[in-house]
Amino acid sequence: MDHFEYRDGVLYAEDVNLVDLAETVGTPFYCYSTATLRHHYGVLHNACAKAGLNDTLICYSVKANSNIGVIATLARLGAGADIVSLGELQRAMAAGIVPEKIVFSGVGKTDDEMAAGLEAGIRQFNVESLAELDQLAAVANRLGKTAQVALRVNPDVDAGTHEKISTGKAENKFGIAWEDAEAAYAHAAGLAGLEPCAIDIHIGSQITDLGPFRTAFEKTADLLARLRAKDLTITRLDLGGGLGVPYQRNNETPPDPLAYARLIAENFADSGCQIILEPGRLIAANAGILVTRVIRTKQGQAKNFMIVDAAMTELVRPTLYGAHHDIGLVRQRDEKLLAWDVVGPVCESGDFLGLARELPELDPGALLAVFSAGAYGAVLGSSYNTRPAAPEVLVDGATHDVVRRRPSYADMLAGEKIPDWLNSQDGQ
Ligand code: LLP
């Protein structure tokens, strides 16, 4: 469910008219709805409560949409954060998430990142290899700190999702092999500076069937019993993110968060463990749209092209994953529909937002909305072709705020220079 709706033929974000907003901020831009963010957080939170999970921490996976306005909105609801870099740690803290609610994931944490997490006092490190355990212990000992540790174990489950976002199979780079898990915990328990107190799994993203979760949770419950039999004190289970969302607004039934929470409860309600969840897409995807303007249309011999001012530089998911995003008119009109490839101005044939979309022929300046773009949209943007990052606008009721401004060209060139030797006498 989201709060992007047509009123008298014009698309609104909550109570903000998107035609007016496009005039004010210019296109392309991202627009996020506070009400939708809150709603999605609330649905998961309430599902957990209803399923009888009374100690749950929802650590929003900041990578999905790391705008500090978005993170702050969730922080105010009580969310923690799942982070994967020093930059994300700084964002999460700048947005008001307390360190005790931050979990640090990722296969490539550096010494500096580990030290920053320890200094801040984050809740836990999700560690992915024996070498990383040793490295974290060394950093913790140097700083005189103790790191709370979850081992990310790889349950070797096929999440049935796109190969680029599947993470829980043996061939993926993530996690410690299932067979090696017990030995890894024993290794961690023997290292000064570490307190192995949690199990972590994350099997993939955009998972639309609960089956793979069921298998992974059952395996995790079994591992928990085996670790406890060896006198390890496990007090938390981090079950990752990955719950899928509908990308075709009228035509898809997403997995039900309550059924997901009940599945967790079935396996772990009696475990005495805190349950940590790391949802990203579930919270942010349908809370955001990308608004773009038609530059011109071009009817080719084989296809019709609608050339718009947003591109793969703003939303790479269609070309990177073959992902579908609904595309609709901001101002509805009742005219004959044709099939259009909606493409951007970037010099790549893969630069498209949607292929063969049924739309009327539009005049230059007409506005389109690309839906479900709140997760893995702006964060995956690039400045290829020296295109300034699209601004991000957060709406709350009838008000809006530009929570990331569009950089000027001067901003974009500010970090670069012509090398000294080309400026010197000799170089001329
Ligand atoms: N936890 C970990 C350890 C993760 O790696 C991820 C996502 C999440 C949580 C959040 O997963 P979610 O709830 O959002 O599914 N760029 C891709 C998605 C990459 C997901 C990476 N990891 C896309 O646009 O589909």
Boltz pocket constraint, residues with backbone or C-beta under 6 A from the ligand:
constraints:
  - pocket:
      binder: B
      contacts: [[A, 61], [A, 64], [A, 82], [A, 105], [A, 106], [A, 164], [A, 165], [A, 202], [A, 204], [A, 205], [A, 206], [A, 240], [A, 241], [A, 242], [A, 243], [A, 278], [A, 279], [A, 280], [A, 281], [A, 282], [A, 317], [A, 321], [A, 375], [A, 376]]
      max_distance: 6.0
